[in-house]
Amino acid sequence: MRFSGDLQGVENWSTAHDALDELRACGIETDFFCKPAKNLDMVGGREVTRLALPTAGWYLVERGAAATSLDQRLYAQALAAGVTVHFGSTLADDEADILATGPRKRDVVAVGKGIVFETSAPDMSVMLLGHALARTGYSYLLIADGRGVMCCGIFDKFETIHACYDESARLIQSRYQFDIRSPKSFGGVEGFSLRPTFRRGRALVVGEAAGVQDLLWGFGIRTAVRSGWLAARSLIEGTDYEALARAQLLPGMRASAVARWLWELARFDDYELALKVLRAQRDQVGFMRRAYGWSGLHRALYPIAAAALARRYKHFSAQAPSAAKLAEAATLAPVASQPALEPGVETQN
Ligand SMILES: Cc1cc2nc3c(=O)[nH]c(=O)nc-3n(C[C@H](O)[C@H](O)[C@H](O)COP(=O)(O)OP(=O)(O)OC[C@H]3O[C@@H](n4cnc5c(N)ncnc54)[C@H](O)[C@@H]3O)c2cc1C
């Protein structure tokens, strides 16, 4: 429902292992359109940072109804595995084993608006930063194999999304040369919770329905898949999904909350300084991985970050950490010590 052929990135920076290996370790065939991307222009204030990474920083995939999209190939793989799909009828929550229905209204933290189009322009990835342009989010242009998407995602003042999108589109088109054919609009919200709901009644809740997301930049595909895989495994093996999901997903989610808080503090110069810091890193992917790792620093900053973010996201207020929760946050295992996903593949944070 949210996506209509747009390109999204499966991030490949939050773990030392490759994101596609992780999907394969979950039993997913990577037979969908998937293009590794290593080059990114990050534009912030007067700074343009050209990242040229040694390995794939992210994989571009299609979403929505196209035959080669992630969604449609997962659907085909489910059918091949013997799943029966009932369209046009709704299952009561208490009849479901797993709920994977996407973001809930009460968890909304960001909203995105964009267009998908066909183009003859070469592949490119551009990220545009700027408080007036995208609040504390970002706008982007992604082109891969003749498919293009131009989108703006904002984390604040949602009523400004149309103006932010228009201004971002104008700026992107003034800086980059590309043609737009057969444009189609798309858009949607993203949900995140500081205290994800991993169970509702007897149903195990996964992905954004549970509030599982990346609060820094909204890269939720990997955690959605990961939580779905954990839930399915726990049904088969009789293990405790809630405990596994909390141990494996919460550290990364909380680290992303700390990273978002710091990111919002860095907005004062439209991210010029932040881009300089990123550019100065010898290992930029490693730098991003540290941002998503649940380190001692993250643990120390988490209470301040959670309280600060709760001022803006009202649903976080009810979830602001109590003294007991703070103690629990401090004891969450760092990512590196999580159990392995499958032999040879580390656990995702
Ligand atoms: C504009 C935008 C850009 C994004 N870009 C990226 C990106 O580049 N990289 C990234 O990693 N993440 C990105 N995300 C986030 C990512 O798309 C989500 O985190 C991810 O899709 C969550 O997966 P999910 O399975 O929880 O929900 P969804 O992918 O939304 O899937 C939920 C499905 O459930 C269906 N459904 C809903 N209600 C019912 C019901 N009652 N019965 C049956 N089915 C139902 C919906 O139709 C939908 O197909 C983006 C999000 C937005 C809005």
PDBQT file of the ligand as one rigid body, heavy atoms in Angstrom, charges set to zero:
ROOT
HETATM    1  C1  LIG A 401       9.008   6.771   1.675  1.00  0.00    +0.000 C 
HETATM    2  C2  LIG A 401       9.712   5.652   2.394  1.00  0.00    +0.000 A 
HETATM    3  C3  LIG A 401      10.998   5.300   2.007  1.00  0.00    +0.000 A 
HETATM    4  C4  LIG A 401      11.653   4.261   2.674  1.00  0.00    +0.000 A 
HETATM    5  N1  LIG A 401      12.928   3.932   2.274  1.00  0.00    +0.000 NA
HETATM    6  C5  LIG A 401      13.565   2.920   2.885  1.00  0.00    +0.000 A 
HETATM    7  C6  LIG A 401      14.867   2.510   2.470  1.00  0.00    +0.000 A 
HETATM    8  O1  LIG A 401      15.467   3.086   1.534  1.00  0.00    +0.000 OA
HETATM    9  N2  LIG A 401      15.470   1.476   3.109  1.00  0.00    +0.000 N 
HETATM   10  C7  LIG A 401      14.852   0.807   4.135  1.00  0.00    +0.000 A 
HETATM   11  O2  LIG A 401      15.440  -0.139   4.692  1.00  0.00    +0.000 OA
HETATM   12  N3  LIG A 401      13.615   1.165   4.565  1.00  0.00    +0.000 NA
HETATM   13  C8  LIG A 401      12.965   2.189   3.953  1.00  0.00    +0.000 A 
HETATM   14  N4  LIG A 401      11.710   2.541   4.370  1.00  0.00    +0.000 N 
HETATM   15  C9  LIG A 401      11.127   1.798   5.487  1.00  0.00    +0.000 C 
HETATM   16  C10 LIG A 401      10.728   0.391   5.031  1.00  0.00    +0.000 C 
HETATM   17  O3  LIG A 401       9.958   0.482   3.856  1.00  0.00    +0.000 OA
HETATM   18  C11 LIG A 401       9.910  -0.272   6.132  1.00  0.00    +0.000 C 
HETATM   19  O4  LIG A 401      10.602  -0.174   7.348  1.00  0.00    +0.000 OA
HETATM   20  C12 LIG A 401       9.642  -1.742   5.836  1.00  0.00    +0.000 C 
HETATM   21  O5  LIG A 401       8.962  -1.893   4.619  1.00  0.00    +0.000 OA
HETATM   22  C13 LIG A 401       8.804  -2.312   6.970  1.00  0.00    +0.000 C 
HETATM   23  O6  LIG A 401       8.372  -3.571   6.617  1.00  0.00    +0.000 OA
HETATM   24  P1  LIG A 401       7.008  -4.142   7.218  1.00  0.00    +0.000 P 
HETATM   25  O7  LIG A 401       6.901  -5.520   6.705  1.00  0.00    +0.000 OA
HETATM   26  O8  LIG A 401       6.956  -3.902   8.674  1.00  0.00    +0.000 OA
HETATM   27  O9  LIG A 401       5.863  -3.215   6.581  1.00  0.00    +0.000 OA
HETATM   28  P2  LIG A 401       5.429  -3.079   5.047  1.00  0.00    +0.000 P 
HETATM   29  O10 LIG A 401       6.590  -3.264   4.137  1.00  0.00    +0.000 OA
HETATM   30  O11 LIG A 401       4.651  -1.811   4.974  1.00  0.00    +0.000 OA
HETATM   31  O12 LIG A 401       4.464  -4.299   4.815  1.00  0.00    +0.000 OA
HETATM   32  C14 LIG A 401       3.214  -4.396   5.471  1.00  0.00    +0.000 C 
HETATM   33  C15 LIG A 401       2.241  -5.095   4.529  1.00  0.00    +0.000 C 
HETATM   34  O13 LIG A 401       1.064  -5.454   5.247  1.00  0.00    +0.000 OA
HETATM   35  C16 LIG A 401      -0.064  -5.147   4.427  1.00  0.00    +0.000 C 
HETATM   36  N5  LIG A 401      -1.218  -4.981   5.325  1.00  0.00    +0.000 N 
HETATM   37  C17 LIG A 401      -1.540  -3.906   6.083  1.00  0.00    +0.000 A 
HETATM   38  N6  LIG A 401      -2.650  -4.160   6.811  1.00  0.00    +0.000 NA
HETATM   39  C18 LIG A 401      -3.011  -5.434   6.515  1.00  0.00    +0.000 A 
HETATM   40  C19 LIG A 401      -4.083  -6.287   6.957  1.00  0.00    +0.000 A 
HETATM   41  N7  LIG A 401      -4.970  -5.884   7.848  1.00  0.00    +0.000 N 
HETATM   42  N8  LIG A 401      -4.141  -7.531   6.459  1.00  0.00    +0.000 NA
HETATM   43  C20 LIG A 401      -3.215  -7.962   5.558  1.00  0.00    +0.000 A 
HETATM   44  N9  LIG A 401      -2.195  -7.210   5.104  1.00  0.00    +0.000 NA
HETATM   45  C21 LIG A 401      -2.105  -5.967   5.580  1.00  0.00    +0.000 A 
HETATM   46  C22 LIG A 401       0.354  -3.900   3.678  1.00  0.00    +0.000 C 
HETATM   47  O14 LIG A 401      -0.408  -3.740   2.512  1.00  0.00    +0.000 OA
HETATM   48  C23 LIG A 401       1.808  -4.203   3.366  1.00  0.00    +0.000 C 
HETATM   49  O15 LIG A 401       1.936  -4.921   2.179  1.00  0.00    +0.000 OA
HETATM   50  C24 LIG A 401      11.026   3.575   3.742  1.00  0.00    +0.000 A 
HETATM   51  C25 LIG A 401       9.725   3.937   4.132  1.00  0.00    +0.000 A 
HETATM   52  C26 LIG A 401       9.078   4.975   3.472  1.00  0.00    +0.000 A 
HETATM   53  C27 LIG A 401       7.689   5.367   3.904  1.00  0.00    +0.000 C 
ENDROOT
TORSDOF 0
